[in-house]
Amino acid sequence: MSSTTGIVCPHCGWPDGGEPFQVLSRHTTATGRTEWTRCGCGSLQVRVVDGCGTRIVSRSVPAPSYAPAR
């Protein structure tokens, strides 16, 4: 997967293409889809999935109190 923000999460070092990440929502667009996801560290990510593959185009810092659901 390519990413406009890097090949790993800058907050936890997990690979952008690695699992697990939590898909929060998916939205179909004219050219593919947009996905809102959450990295294992809690960082929100916006992924664009189209004919060129999957790219992370934006991400937030992790929420300080984020604890993944078990």
C-alpha positions as CSV (number, residue, x, y, z in Angstrom):
1,M,0.0,0.0,0.0
2,S,1.2,3.5,-0.7
3,S,0.7,6.4,1.7
4,T,1.0,10.1,1.3
5,T,1.9,10.3,5.0
6,G,4.5,7.5,5.2
7,I,4.8,3.8,5.1
8,V,4.4,3.3,8.8
9,C,2.3,5.1,11.5
10,P,4.5,7.9,12.8
11,H,2.9,7.4,16.3
12,C,3.4,3.6,16.9
13,G,5.5,2.4,13.9
14,W,2.9,-0.1,12.7
15,P,3.0,-0.6,8.9
16,D,0.2,1.3,7.1
17,G,-0.7,-1.9,5.2
18,G,-0.6,-4.1,8.4
19,E,-3.5,-5.5,10.2
20,P,-5.3,-5.0,12.5
21,F,-6.8,-1.7,11.9
22,Q,-10.5,-0.9,12.7
23,V,-12.7,0.2,9.8
24,L,-15.0,2.9,11.2
25,S,-16.9,3.7,7.9
26,R,-16.7,3.2,4.2
27,H,-18.1,5.6,1.6
28,T,-18.4,5.0,-2.1
29,T,-17.1,7.8,-4.4
30,A,-17.1,8.3,-8.1
31,T,-13.6,6.9,-8.4
32,G,-13.6,4.2,-5.6
33,R,-14.2,4.7,-1.9
34,T,-13.0,6.5,1.2
35,E,-12.5,4.7,4.4
36,W,-12.2,6.1,7.9
37,T,-10.0,3.7,10.0
38,R,-8.4,3.6,13.4
39,C,-4.8,2.3,13.9
40,G,-4.0,0.1,16.8
41,C,-2.5,3.1,18.6
42,G,-5.8,5.1,18.3
43,S,-4.8,7.4,15.4
44,L,-7.7,8.1,13.0
45,Q,-6.8,7.6,9.3
46,V,-8.5,8.5,6.1
47,R,-7.8,6.0,3.4
48,V,-8.6,6.4,-0.3
49,V,-9.1,3.2,-2.2
50,D,-9.2,3.5,-6.0
51,G,-7.6,2.1,-9.2
52,C,-4.1,3.2,-7.9
53,G,-4.5,1.1,-4.7
54,T,-5.0,2.3,-1.1
55,R,-3.4,5.5,0.3
56,I,-3.6,7.1,3.7
57,V,-4.2,10.7,2.9
58,S,-4.7,12.0,6.4
59,R,-4.2,10.9,10.0
60,S,-4.6,12.3,13.5
61,V,-2.6,11.9,16.6
62,P,-3.8,9.1,18.9
63,A,-6.4,10.0,21.5
64,P,-4.6,10.1,24.9
65,S,-7.2,7.8,26.5
66,Y,-7.8,5.4,23.6
67,A,-7.9,1.8,24.6
68,P,-8.8,-0.7,21.8
69,A,-11.9,-2.8,22.3
70,R,-11.3,-6.4,23.1
